Amino acid sequence: MYLRSPTFDLDELFSANYHIHTNLSRCGRKEMTLAAIVKAAEDAHLQEIAITDHIHPYETSKLYRNARVLKPQREALQTDVKVYLGAELSDHGVSKYTLQYSSFQPEYRLYAHNHYHMFGWEQPKDRSPLGYKNHCKAVLENMIRSGKPDCFAHPFIDKYIVREFEDDYGFTYGCITDLWTDNELGDLMEKAKEKEIAWELNTSAFAPYRDFMRRYYHIGKEVGVCFMIGTDAHVLSEVDPNKYKDYFKNNIL
């Protein structure tokens, strides 16, 4: 079920941020307390935010720990900002995902399928760009069939693969995203739409993949998908997505 109604109005999309890490994530700065994040969201006039701390493969127990810490803090808040306590979960292989054997569900399930630099992530036998693209496709197809995600985080992009394997295999940014055909993207988006699974417009991924992101956005608009804005914020200055809005408007429309 979608967290919000689908829209292609960028002003409306940028009134929320559905990808924020607190200091409970190893990558989150100490300043990223829930109270400070909500204050930054209020200052940015955001209507909704989602907390999406990392749950990497085999870390499901952290969901309970994070919920025990954050729920009382949320209850103590006095704010008009809607705060979802979600998680950035892992699609770490074909039919392998966090929450696979758990009945506990965060309020917003943001799944990352391309953290190939992480320990425990399944790697394709064929470590060429095409091999990784086909592996990503198989992971996404299985995850869509499961109906588990509410949204896919920074989908399709290859920066984590480049970061891990550029020295050994000569990967460069875009070497995998360029391999996705319009038909493949449209087919996956159609299948996700049937399951009411959204797709993230990730501000941190936009600039290095501008041409791909434009294609991704317009195919999604044609299909009628639900897009969610996420900044992947690890510092307070990244809570407000609006500083990217004009760049999006100038480069994606």
N, C-alpha and C positions, 0 to 999 in steps of 0.2 A: 504494500500500500504506500502510495506517495506521501511524503511528509508535507508537501504543499502542492497546490494545483500547478500543472504545467503552464509556463508562460515564456514568451520570447521577448518580453519587454525588459531591456537591460536595466532600466532604472528600478524596476520591481525586483529583478534577480539580485541586484547589488544591495538590496535592503537587508540581506542576511548573509551569514557566513557559516557554512556547515563543515568546516575542517579546521579545528583549533586544538592545539595540544597544551595541556597544563604541564606543570613541573613534575607530574607523576610519570610523564614520558621521559626517557633518558635524554632525549634531544630537546626537551623543553627547558627554557631558561628559568632560573629561580623566581624571576618576577612574574611568572605565569601562574599566579594563584587564581582561583575561580573569581574571587571578588575583584581583582584587578582586571581580569578579562572582561567581566560584565561592565565595569566602569568604562573600559575602552569601547565596548559595544554601545553603551549609552551615549558616549561622546560622539560616536560615529552615526548616531540615530538609526542603529540597526533594530529590526523588529525581532529577529530570531538568530540564535547561534546554536551550534552543536559542538560539544566537547568530544573530541575523537582521539583519545590517547591510544598509543600503539598497543596492540595485542599481537605479538609476533607468534610464529608457530610454537606450540606447546606452552603458551603462557596464559591459557584460559583462566587460571586462578587469579590473575591480576584483575580480571573483570570484577570479581567480588571485592577485592581490596579497594579498587578505585571507587566502586559504588559506596562502600562503607565510609570512605573519606569525603566524597563529593556530595552525596545526598543531604547530609545535615547542613553542609555549607550552602547548598542551594535553598534549602528551607529557610535559612536565616537571611536570605537576600530580600531586599525591598526594591524591586525593579519591575519595569514594564516589559523588559526584554524576555522573550520566551527562551528558556535554556533547556536544551535536550542533552541528557547524559548518554552519549553514544560511545563508539569505539571505532578505531581504524583497525579492522581485522585483516586476516591474511588468507588469500587464495594461493596457497604456496605449492600447488601442484594440481594435476588433473584429478578431480574428485578429492582433493585434500584441502581442508579449510578449518580455521579455528571456529569453534562452536559446533563442530561436527557431531560431538557426543554430549553436548550440554543442553540443558533445558533453560538455562539462564540466558535472557536476551536483553542486550542494551536497547535504549530507546531509539537509537539511530545506528544502523549497521552499515558502515562505510567500508567496503572491501577493496583492498589493494591486490592486484594480480601480478604486478611487475617489480616487486622488491627482490630482484634476483641477486642483489648484493648481500642479502641477509642469510645468516646461518640457518640451515634447515630447509632452504628453498629448493624445490625440485628444478633441476637443469635439464634441458632437452639433450637427447643423444647427439643431435646435429646442432653444433654450436655456431652455425653460420647465421647471418641475419634472417634468412628465410626460415631456418630451423626455429629460431626464437619467435618469429611471427606466428608460425604454425602452432607452437606450444602455447603462446598467449591465446590464440584463437580457441584451442581445445579447452584451456582453463576457463575462459569466459563462457563458452557454450555450456560446459558442465555446471558452472556456477549459476547461470541463468536458469537452467532446468531445475536446479535445487530451489529456486525462489528465495534464497536466504538473504541476499543483499537488499538494502534500501537504495544504495547508490554505489557506483564504482568510482574509486579514487583515481585521479590522474590516469584515465584509461589510455591504452595504446602506446603511450610515450616510451622511449627507450633509454632515457638518461641513466637509469639504474643499471642497465645492461652495459652501457658504454663505460660507466664508472668502474664496473667490475672487470670487464674483459677487453678493454681497448688495447692494452699492451700486448696481449696474447693473440688477439684475433683481428685487430685493426678496425674495431667498431668506431663509427663517428655518429654524432647526433643526426637523427633523421634516417639512418641507414635502414631502420626497421619500419618506422612510420610510413616511409615512402612506398613500402611494399603492400600496404593495405589498399585494396581496391575499393572504389565507391560501393560496389555491390556487396562486398564483405562487411563493410561498416554498416550499410543499410540493413542487411540481413540480421546482424547481431542486435541492432537497435530495435528492429521490428519484434524480435523475440523477447527482448527485455521489456518493451512496451506492454506486451501481453501479460507479463508478470508484474507490471507496475514497478519496475526497477529504473531508477534515475541514473543519469550520467553527470559526472562532475565537470564543470568548467573551472579548471585549476589555474589560478592567476600566476603561480610560480612556474608553471609549465608553458605559459602562453608564448613568451618572447622567443625562446629557442625553437619553438615549433609553430611559428606564426602561420605559415602556409597550410600546414596540416590542420591546425586548430580551426582555421577558417573553413576548410573542407568538412571537418568533423561537425562544426556548428551548423552549417547549411544542410548537410545530410540529416542531422538530427531534427532540424526544423521541418524539413520535408516529411520526415517520418512522423513527426509530432511527439517527440520524446519529452521527458521532463529533465531539464537541466538544473543543477544545483551549483551555486558559487561556493568555492572553497579556496582559502588562501594558504592552507597548510601552515598556519601560524605557529611559530615556536617562540616568538618575541611579541611584546605588546604592540609594537608599531605595525605588526602585520594583521592585527585583528580587524582593522577597517579595510574592506576590499575596495572602497570607493576611489582610492587613489589610482586604481587600475581601470576604472570605468571608461574614461575617455580614450584610453589606449585601446580597449576592447572595441569601443564604438568606431574608432577610426580604422581599425585593422580587421574587424571580423564581419562587419555589415556589408 
